[in-house]
C-alpha cells in the first residue's frame, strides 16, 4: 500500500484489506480453538498459541491502519462495499479499529472470522 497521496486509492486499499483479512481467517480459527482449550483447562500447545497471537497481532496492526484510513476517507456506502468485498462483518471492521492485542482475556471480543 503506497503512502504517497493524501487520498488513498479505493481499489488499492480494498485489495489490501481483503487480502490481509483473508490471511487472518485460518489463524483466527486456530487461535480460537487453542484458546478454548486453554480456558477449559485442557491440554493445548502454549507455544503455538503464543506464535499465533504474535502473528495475528502483527497482521491486525497493519490491517488496523488501513481500516482507519478507509474509515476517514470513504463514505459509508463505499465502506459497506469494501467490507462486502473483504467478506467482513461490521463487527469485524469495528474490532479492527481497536488497538488491543489478541490475548485469552480479550481475544474472543476481537477475533471475527
DSSP file (Angstrom, degrees, kcal/mol; ACC not computed):
  #  RESIDUE AA STRUCTURE BP1 BP2  ACC     N-H-->O    O-->H-N    N-H-->O    O-->H-N    TCO  KAPPA ALPHA  PHI   PSI    X-CA   Y-CA   Z-CA
    1    1 A X              0   0    0      0, 0.0     2,-0.2     0, 0.0    12,-0.0   0.000 360.0 360.0 360.0 121.0    0.0    0.0    0.0
    2    2 A X        -     0   0    0      1,-0.1     3,-0.2     2,-0.0    10,-0.0  -0.508 360.0-162.3 -80.5 147.3    1.6    3.3   -1.1
    3    3 A X        +     0   0    0     -2,-0.2    -1,-0.1     1,-0.1     5,-0.0  -0.004  59.8 105.1-114.4  27.2    1.6    6.2    1.3
    4    4 A X        +     0   0    0      3,-0.0     2,-0.3     2,-0.0    -1,-0.1   0.352  69.4  57.4 -98.0   7.6    2.4    8.9   -1.2
    5    5 A X  S    S-     0   0    0     -3,-0.2     4,-0.1     1,-0.1     3,-0.0  -0.967  70.4-134.7-134.8 154.1   -1.0   10.6   -1.6
    6    6 A X  S    S+     0   0    0     -2,-0.3     2,-0.6     1,-0.2    -1,-0.1   0.820  98.8  52.2 -76.7 -30.1   -3.4   12.2    0.8
    7    7 A X  S    S-     0   0    0     -3,-0.1    -1,-0.2    66,-0.0     3,-0.0  -0.932  91.1-132.0-107.4 117.9   -6.5   10.5   -0.6
    8    8 A X        -     0   0    0     -2,-0.6     2,-0.5    61,-0.1     3,-0.1  -0.285  21.1-107.1 -69.5 151.9   -6.0    6.7   -0.8
    9    9 A X     >  -     0   0    0      1,-0.2     4,-2.6    -4,-0.1     5,-0.3  -0.679  25.3-145.1 -76.6 122.9   -6.8    4.8   -3.9
   10   10 A X  H  > S+     0   0    0     -2,-0.5     4,-3.2     1,-0.2     5,-0.2   0.925  95.8  48.1 -58.1 -48.9  -10.0    2.8   -3.2
   11   11 A X  H  > S+     0   0    0      1,-0.2     4,-2.4     2,-0.2    -1,-0.2   0.903 113.5  47.2 -62.0 -42.2   -9.1   -0.2   -5.3
   12   12 A X  H  > S+     0   0    0      2,-0.2     4,-2.2     1,-0.2    -1,-0.2   0.929 116.0  44.2 -64.8 -45.5   -5.6   -0.5   -3.8
   13   13 A X  H  X S+     0   0    0     -4,-2.6     4,-2.7     2,-0.2     5,-0.2   0.907 113.6  50.4 -66.8 -42.3   -6.9   -0.1   -0.2
   14   14 A X  H  X S+     0   0    0     -4,-3.2     4,-2.6    -5,-0.3    -2,-0.2   0.905 111.6  48.4 -63.1 -41.9   -9.8   -2.5   -0.8
   15   15 A X  H  X S+     0   0    0     -4,-2.4     4,-2.6    -5,-0.2     5,-0.2   0.918 112.3  49.0 -63.7 -43.8   -7.4   -5.1   -2.2
   16   16 A X  H  X S+     0   0    0     -4,-2.2     4,-2.8     2,-0.2     5,-0.2   0.939 113.7  45.2 -61.5 -48.3   -5.0   -4.7    0.7
   17   17 A X  H  X S+     0   0    0     -4,-2.7     4,-2.6     1,-0.2     5,-0.3   0.916 113.7  49.9 -63.8 -43.7   -7.8   -5.0    3.3
   18   18 A X  H  X S+     0   0    0     -4,-2.6     4,-2.1    -5,-0.2    -1,-0.2   0.925 113.8  45.5 -60.1 -45.7   -9.3   -8.0    1.5
   19   19 A X  H  X S+     0   0    0     -4,-2.6     4,-1.9     2,-0.2    -2,-0.2   0.944 114.7  46.4 -64.4 -49.4   -6.0   -9.8    1.3
   20   20 A X  H  X S+     0   0    0     -4,-2.8     4,-0.7     1,-0.2    -2,-0.2   0.902 113.4  48.6 -62.8 -41.8   -5.0   -9.1    4.9
   21   21 A X  H >X S+     0   0    0     -4,-2.6     3,-0.8    -5,-0.2     4,-0.7   0.895 109.6  53.1 -67.0 -37.9   -8.3  -10.1    6.3
   22   22 A X  H >X S+     0   0    0     -4,-2.1     3,-0.7    -5,-0.3     4,-0.5   0.870 104.5  55.8 -63.6 -36.1   -8.3  -13.3    4.3
   23   23 A X  H 3X S+     0   0    0     -4,-1.9     4,-0.5     1,-0.2    -1,-0.2   0.692 105.8  53.7 -70.6 -16.1   -4.9  -14.2    5.6
   24   24 A X  H <X S+     0   0    0     -3,-0.8     4,-2.8    -4,-0.7     5,-0.2   0.644  85.8  82.8 -90.7 -15.6   -6.3  -13.9    9.2
   25   25 A X  H <X S+     0   0    0     -4,-0.7     4,-2.0    -3,-0.7     5,-0.2   0.942  95.4  40.0 -57.5 -53.9   -9.2  -16.3    8.8
   26   26 A X  H  X S+     0   0    0     -4,-0.5     4,-2.6     1,-0.2     5,-0.2   0.927 117.1  48.5 -64.8 -46.1   -7.3  -19.6    9.4
   27   27 A X  H  X S+     0   0    0     -4,-0.5     4,-3.0     1,-0.2    -1,-0.2   0.889 109.5  54.3 -62.0 -36.2   -5.2  -18.2   12.2
   28   28 A X  H  X S+     0   0    0     -4,-2.8     4,-2.6     2,-0.2    -1,-0.2   0.939 110.9  45.3 -59.4 -46.1   -8.3  -16.7   13.9
   29   29 A X  H  X S+     0   0    0     -4,-2.0     4,-2.1    -5,-0.2    -2,-0.2   0.916 114.5  47.6 -66.0 -42.6   -9.9  -20.1   13.9
   30   30 A X  H  X S+     0   0    0     -4,-2.6     4,-2.4     2,-0.2     5,-0.2   0.922 112.6  49.8 -64.1 -42.8   -6.8  -21.9   15.1
   31   31 A X  H  X S+     0   0    0     -4,-3.0     4,-3.1    -5,-0.2     5,-0.2   0.935 109.8  50.9 -60.4 -46.2   -6.4  -19.3   17.8
   32   32 A X  H  X S+     0   0    0     -4,-2.6     4,-2.2     1,-0.2    -1,-0.2   0.897 110.6  48.9 -60.3 -41.6  -10.0  -19.7   18.9
   33   33 A X  H  X S+     0   0    0     -4,-2.1     4,-1.8     2,-0.2    -1,-0.2   0.932 115.1  43.6 -64.9 -45.5   -9.7  -23.5   19.2
   34   34 A X  H  X S+     0   0    0     -4,-2.4     4,-2.3     1,-0.2    -2,-0.2   0.898 113.1  51.9 -66.9 -40.3   -6.5  -23.3   21.2
   35   35 A X  H  X S+     0   0    0     -4,-3.1     4,-2.6    -5,-0.2    -1,-0.2   0.886 107.5  52.6 -64.9 -38.3   -7.8  -20.5   23.4
   36   36 A X  H  X S+     0   0    0     -4,-2.2     4,-2.2    -5,-0.2     6,-0.2   0.915 109.4  49.6 -62.4 -42.3  -10.9  -22.5   24.2
   37   37 A X  H  X>S+     0   0    0     -4,-1.8     5,-2.5     1,-0.2     4,-0.5   0.920 111.7  48.8 -61.8 -42.7   -8.8  -25.5   25.2
   38   38 A X  H ><5S+     0   0    0     -4,-2.3     3,-1.0     1,-0.2    -2,-0.2   0.921 111.6  48.6 -63.0 -44.5   -6.7  -23.2   27.5
   39   39 A X  H 3<5S+     0   0    0     -4,-2.6    -1,-0.2     1,-0.3    -2,-0.2   0.868 111.0  50.5 -64.6 -37.1   -9.8  -21.7   29.1
   40   40 A X  H 3<5S-     0   0    0     -4,-2.2    -1,-0.3    -5,-0.2    -2,-0.2   0.539 115.4-115.8 -78.9  -6.0  -11.3  -25.1   29.7
   41   41 A X  T <<5 +     0   0    0     -3,-1.0    -3,-0.2    -4,-0.5     2,-0.1   0.671  68.5 140.7  79.8  16.5   -8.1  -26.3   31.3
   42   42 A X      < -     0   0    0     -5,-2.5    -1,-0.2    -6,-0.2     2,-0.2  -0.429  63.9 -81.4 -85.4 164.9   -7.5  -28.9   28.6
   43   43 A X        +     0   0    0     -2,-0.1     2,-0.3    -3,-0.1    -1,-0.1  -0.458  60.9 161.0 -65.3 136.0   -4.1  -29.7   27.1
   44   44 A X        -     0   0    0     -2,-0.2     2,-1.1    -7,-0.1     3,-0.1  -0.971  48.5 -99.5-151.9 161.5   -3.0  -27.2   24.5
   45   45 A X     >  -     0   0    0     -2,-0.3     4,-2.3     1,-0.2     5,-0.2  -0.737  33.2-174.0 -88.2  97.9    0.2  -26.1   22.8
   46   46 A X  H  > S+     0   0    0     -2,-1.1     4,-2.2     1,-0.2    -1,-0.2   0.855  83.3  54.2 -63.7 -36.3    1.1  -22.9   24.6
   47   47 A X  H  > S+     0   0    0      2,-0.2     4,-2.3     1,-0.2    -1,-0.2   0.919 109.5  46.8 -63.8 -43.6    4.0  -22.2   22.2
   48   48 A X  H  > S+     0   0    0      2,-0.2     4,-2.7     1,-0.2     5,-0.2   0.903 110.3  53.1 -66.1 -40.7    1.7  -22.4   19.2
   49   49 A X  H  X S+     0   0    0     -4,-2.3     4,-2.5     1,-0.2    -1,-0.2   0.919 110.3  48.3 -59.4 -43.2   -0.9  -20.2   20.9
   50   50 A X  H  X S+     0   0    0     -4,-2.2     4,-2.2     2,-0.2    -2,-0.2   0.901 111.2  50.2 -64.1 -41.7    1.8  -17.6   21.5
   51   51 A X  H  X S+     0   0    0     -4,-2.3     4,-2.4     2,-0.2    -2,-0.2   0.927 111.9  47.6 -60.9 -46.1    3.0  -17.9   17.9
   52   52 A X  H  X S+     0   0    0     -4,-2.7     4,-3.1     1,-0.2     5,-0.3   0.912 110.5  51.8 -64.4 -42.6   -0.5  -17.4   16.5
   53   53 A X  H  X S+     0   0    0     -4,-2.5     4,-2.7    -5,-0.2    49,-0.3   0.919 110.7  48.4 -59.6 -43.3   -1.1  -14.4   18.8
   54   54 A X  H  X S+     0   0    0     -4,-2.2     4,-2.0     2,-0.2    -2,-0.2   0.918 114.0  46.5 -63.7 -43.3    2.1  -12.7   17.7
   55   55 A X  H  X S+     0   0    0     -4,-2.4     4,-2.4     2,-0.2     5,-0.2   0.946 114.2  46.9 -63.2 -49.1    1.2  -13.3   14.0
   56   56 A X  H  X S+     0   0    0     -4,-3.1     4,-3.1     1,-0.2     5,-0.2   0.922 111.6  51.2 -60.3 -45.3   -2.4  -12.1   14.4
   57   57 A X  H  X S+     0   0    0     -4,-2.7     4,-1.7    -5,-0.3    -1,-0.2   0.886 111.0  47.4 -63.3 -38.5   -1.3   -9.0   16.3
   58   58 A X  H  X S+     0   0    0     -4,-2.0     4,-1.5    -5,-0.2    -1,-0.2   0.910 115.2  45.5 -69.0 -40.4    1.2   -8.0   13.7
   59   59 A X  H  X S+     0   0    0     -4,-2.4     4,-2.6     1,-0.2    -2,-0.2   0.902 111.6  52.5 -67.5 -41.2   -1.3   -8.6   10.9
   60   60 A X  H  X S+     0   0    0     -4,-3.1     4,-3.2    -5,-0.2    -1,-0.2   0.856 104.5  56.7 -63.4 -35.0   -4.0   -6.7   12.8
   61   61 A X  H  X S+     0   0    0     -4,-1.7     4,-1.6    -5,-0.2    -1,-0.2   0.929 111.1  42.6 -63.8 -43.8   -1.7   -3.7   13.3
   62   62 A X  H  X S+     0   0    0     -4,-1.5     4,-1.5     1,-0.2    -2,-0.2   0.929 117.6  46.4 -64.6 -45.1   -1.2   -3.4    9.5
   63   63 A X  H  X S+     0   0    0     -4,-2.6     4,-2.7     1,-0.2    -2,-0.2   0.869 106.6  59.3 -66.1 -37.6   -4.9   -4.0    8.8
   64   64 A X  H  X S+     0   0    0     -4,-3.2     4,-2.5     1,-0.2    -1,-0.2   0.913 103.8  51.1 -58.0 -44.7   -5.9   -1.6   11.6
   65   65 A X  H  X S+     0   0    0     -4,-1.6     4,-2.3     1,-0.2    -1,-0.2   0.918 111.8  46.8 -59.7 -44.3   -4.0    1.3    9.8
   66   66 A X  H  X S+     0   0    0     -4,-1.5     4,-2.6     2,-0.2    -2,-0.2   0.895 111.7  50.8 -66.1 -40.6   -5.7    0.5    6.5
   67   67 A X  H  X S+     0   0    0     -4,-2.7     4,-2.6     2,-0.2    -2,-0.2   0.901 111.3  48.1 -65.0 -41.3   -9.2    0.3    8.2
   68   68 A X  H  X S+     0   0    0     -4,-2.5     4,-1.9    -5,-0.2    -2,-0.2   0.920 111.7  49.7 -65.9 -43.0   -8.7    3.6    9.9
   69   69 A X  H  X S+     0   0    0     -4,-2.3     4,-1.6    -5,-0.2    -2,-0.2   0.937 113.2  46.6 -59.7 -47.0   -7.5    5.3    6.7
   70   70 A X  H  X S+     0   0    0     -4,-2.6     4,-2.5     1,-0.2     3,-0.3   0.922 111.1  52.1 -61.5 -44.0  -10.5    3.9    4.8
   71   71 A X  H  < S+     0   0    0     -4,-2.6    -1,-0.2     1,-0.2    -2,-0.2   0.837 112.3  46.2 -62.2 -33.3  -12.9    5.0    7.6
   72   72 A X  H  < S+     0   0    0     -4,-1.9    -1,-0.2    -5,-0.2    -2,-0.2   0.757 122.1  33.3 -80.4 -25.2  -11.5    8.5    7.5
   73   73 A X  H  < S+     0   0    0     -4,-1.6     2,-0.3    -3,-0.3    -2,-0.2   0.674 105.3  67.2-108.7 -19.5  -11.6    8.9    3.7
   74   74 A X  S  < S-     0   0    0     -4,-2.5     2,-0.0    -5,-0.2    -1,-0.0  -0.794  75.5-115.8-112.5 149.1  -14.5    7.0    2.3
   75   75 A X     >  -     0   0    0     -2,-0.3     4,-2.0     1,-0.1     3,-0.4  -0.284  38.4-102.1 -70.3 162.1  -18.3    7.4    2.6
   76   76 A X  H  > S+     0   0    0      1,-0.2     4,-2.6     2,-0.2     5,-0.2   0.861 120.5  57.4 -57.5 -39.2  -20.4    4.8    4.3
   77   77 A X  H  > S+     0   0    0      1,-0.2     4,-1.9     2,-0.2    -1,-0.2   0.902 108.9  45.7 -61.1 -40.9  -21.6    3.3    1.1
   78   78 A X  H  > S+     0   0    0     -3,-0.4     4,-2.6     2,-0.2    -1,-0.2   0.862 110.7  53.6 -69.6 -35.2  -18.0    2.7   -0.1
   79   79 A X  H  X S+     0   0    0     -4,-2.0     4,-2.9     2,-0.2    -2,-0.2   0.902 108.0  50.0 -65.8 -39.9  -17.1    1.2    3.3
   80   80 A X  H  X S+     0   0    0     -4,-2.6     4,-2.5     2,-0.2    -2,-0.2   0.928 112.0  48.3 -61.5 -45.0  -20.0   -1.2    3.0
   81   81 A X  H  X S+     0   0    0     -4,-1.9     4,-2.6     2,-0.2    -2,-0.2   0.911 112.1  49.2 -61.0 -43.3  -18.9   -2.2   -0.4
   82   82 A X  H  X S+     0   0    0     -4,-2.6     4,-2.2     2,-0.2    -2,-0.2   0.928 111.2  48.7 -63.6 -45.8  -15.3   -2.6    0.9
   83   83 A X  H  <>S+     0   0    0     -4,-2.9     5,-2.9     1,-0.2     4,-0.5   0.904 112.1  49.6 -61.3 -40.7  -16.5   -4.8    3.8
   84   84 A X  H ><5S+     0   0    0     -4,-2.5     3,-1.0     3,-0.2    -2,-0.2   0.917 109.5  51.0 -63.6 -42.8  -18.5   -6.9    1.4
   85   85 A X  H 3<5S+     0   0    0     -4,-2.6    -1,-0.2     1,-0.3    -2,-0.2   0.883 114.1  44.2 -61.1 -38.1  -15.6   -7.3   -0.9
   86   86 A X  T 3<5S-     0   0    0     -4,-2.2    -1,-0.3    -5,-0.2    -2,-0.2   0.485 110.6-124.8 -83.7  -2.9  -13.4   -8.4    2.0
   87   87 A X  T < 5 +     0   0    0     -3,-1.0     2,-0.4    -4,-0.5    -3,-0.2   0.945  62.2 147.2  54.4  51.0  -16.3  -10.7    3.3
   88   88 A X      < -     0   0    0     -5,-2.9    -1,-0.2    -6,-0.1    -2,-0.1  -0.949  44.7-131.9-121.8 134.5  -16.0   -8.8    6.6
   89   89 A X     >  -     0   0    0     -2,-0.4     4,-2.2    -3,-0.1     5,-0.1  -0.339  27.3-111.6 -77.6 165.4  -18.8   -8.1    9.0
   90   90 A X  H  > S+     0   0    0      1,-0.2     4,-2.4     2,-0.2     5,-0.2   0.854 120.8  55.4 -64.1 -34.1  -19.4   -4.6   10.5
   91   91 A X  H  > S+     0   0    0      2,-0.2     4,-2.4     1,-0.2    -1,-0.2   0.906 106.9  48.8 -64.6 -42.8  -18.4   -6.1   13.9
   92   92 A X  H  > S+     0   0    0      2,-0.2     4,-1.8     1,-0.2    -2,-0.2   0.914 110.6  51.6 -63.0 -42.3  -15.1   -7.3   12.4
   93   93 A X  H  X S+     0   0    0     -4,-2.2     4,-0.8     1,-0.2    -2,-0.2   0.933 111.5  46.8 -58.9 -47.4  -14.5   -3.9   10.9
   94   94 A X  H >X S+     0   0    0     -4,-2.4     3,-0.7     1,-0.2     4,-0.6   0.883 109.4  53.8 -64.2 -38.7  -15.1   -2.2   14.3
   95   95 A X  H >< S+     0   0    0     -4,-2.4     3,-0.8     1,-0.2     5,-0.3   0.839 103.2  57.6 -66.9 -30.6  -12.9   -4.7   16.1
   96   96 A X  H 3< S+     0   0    0     -4,-1.8    -1,-0.2     1,-0.2    -2,-0.2   0.722  98.1  61.1 -71.9 -19.7  -10.0   -3.9   13.8
   97   97 A X  H << S+     0   0    0     -4,-0.8     2,-0.3    -3,-0.7    -1,-0.2   0.699  87.3  92.4 -76.8 -18.8  -10.3   -0.2   14.7
   98   98 A X  S << S-     0   0    0     -3,-0.8     2,-1.0    -4,-0.6   -34,-0.1  -0.568  73.0-142.2 -79.7 138.4   -9.4   -1.2   18.3
   99   99 A X        +     0   0    0     -2,-0.3     2,-0.4   -35,-0.0    -1,-0.1  -0.504  57.2 124.4 -98.1  63.4   -5.8   -1.1   19.3
  100  100 A X        -     0   0    0     -2,-1.0     2,-0.1    -5,-0.3    -2,-0.1  -0.970  58.5-123.3-123.6 137.3   -5.9   -4.1   21.6
  101  101 A X        -     0   0    0     -2,-0.4     2,-0.6     1,-0.1     5,-0.2  -0.437  33.0-104.0 -74.3 154.0   -3.6   -7.2   21.3
  102  102 A X        +     0   0    0    -49,-0.3     2,-0.3    -2,-0.1   -45,-0.1  -0.693  57.1 152.7 -77.2 119.6   -5.2  -10.6   21.0
  103  103 A X     >  -     0   0    0     -2,-0.6     4,-2.9     1,-0.1     5,-0.2  -0.899  60.3-102.9-138.0 168.1   -5.0  -12.4   24.3
  104  104 A X  T  4 S+     0   0    0     -2,-0.3     4,-0.4     1,-0.2    -1,-0.1   0.861 120.4  56.7 -61.1 -33.3   -7.0  -15.1   26.0
  105  105 A X  T  4 S+     0   0    0      1,-0.2    -1,-0.2     2,-0.1    -3,-0.1   0.911 129.3   7.5 -66.7 -43.6   -8.5  -12.3   28.2
  106  106 A X  T >> S+     0   0    0     -5,-0.2     3,-0.9     1,-0.1     4,-0.6   0.427 100.4  98.7-120.5   0.4   -9.9  -10.1   25.4
  107  107 A X  H >X S+     0   0    0     -4,-2.9     4,-2.6     1,-0.2     3,-1.1   0.831  75.1  60.3 -63.8 -36.5   -9.4  -12.1   22.2
  108  108 A X  H 34 S+     0   0    0     -4,-0.4    -1,-0.2     1,-0.3    -2,-0.1   0.775 104.6  51.2 -67.8 -23.0  -12.8  -13.5   21.7
  109  109 A X  H <4 S+     0   0    0     -3,-0.9    -1,-0.3     1,-0.1    -2,-0.2   0.655 118.2  38.7 -83.0 -14.3  -14.3  -10.0   21.5
  110  110 A X  H << S+     0   0    0     -3,-1.1     2,-0.6    -4,-0.6    -2,-0.2   0.697  95.4  85.9-105.8 -25.3  -11.7   -9.1   18.8
  111  111 A X     <  +     0   0    0     -4,-2.6     2,-0.4   -83,-0.1   -19,-0.0  -0.688  49.4 163.7 -84.9 121.2  -11.5  -12.2   16.7
  112  112 A X              0   0    0     -2,-0.6   -84,-0.1     1,-0.1   -83,-0.1  -0.963 360.0 360.0-140.6 119.6  -14.1  -12.3   14.0
  113  113 A X              0   0    0     -2,-0.4    -1,-0.1   -85,-0.1   -84,-0.1   0.395 360.0 360.0-132.7 360.0  -13.9  -14.7   11.0
